[in-house]
Amino acid sequence: MGEVVQVRVVRKNVRRWKYEREASEQGFGRIAGVDEAGRGPLAGPISAAAVVLAYPIKGLNDSKLLTEDERERLFVKIMNGDHAVGCAMVSHEEIDGRGIQQANYGAMMLAVQQLSPAPDYLLVDGFRIPGCAFPHLRIVKGDQLSQSIAAASIIAKVSRDRLMHEYDKQYPGYGFAKHKGYATVEHFAAIETLGPCPIHRRSFSPFTVQLDTAPLF
């Protein structure tokens, strides 16, 4: 991505631009929204994205409230506009080794580090990031309140969903293209029939229960 200068003057009636405007009024110039996707699934990586929007984009919202077609359309707009985008994934092995929360923080910081020039302020959905060198603001339900965070949520989710479609081809029978690794009835049934596959998070239930109780049987 080329250098992007954060817009400083934006119409006050632009939806979900309050936090960007307030940070700009405090003197910050490159304001990045940060969000993740994939904390809860039983399989696959956690994905995070950081986005510095050059201008507001109509229709941005929490990726979970959009249809797949809407997410894909907005993904293309974000990636092909004059915006700066960083996206990173932390694997299921690292999630098992570090724990989901540390993996979450790690994915977010990796995404932020991909932005060049670096941002000078972060708007983060739901979390304060321990040890983060950048000033940042934790916003609960930020993907519904900030365009920058909403953009990050879309990049993170679409990127992860596309990867889960690839995993569906590698590991047929689990339904990854449909449920993306989340704990659905279909997914549990596949695990019961086929057992875990290489991308399952062994530190998550039901695998922890199986591992802990296996010696008893």
Summary of the structure (lengths in Angstrom):
residues: 217
radius of gyration: 18.4
end to end distance: 54.9
largest distance: 66.4
contacts: 733
relative contact order: 0.20
helix: 45%
strand: 15%
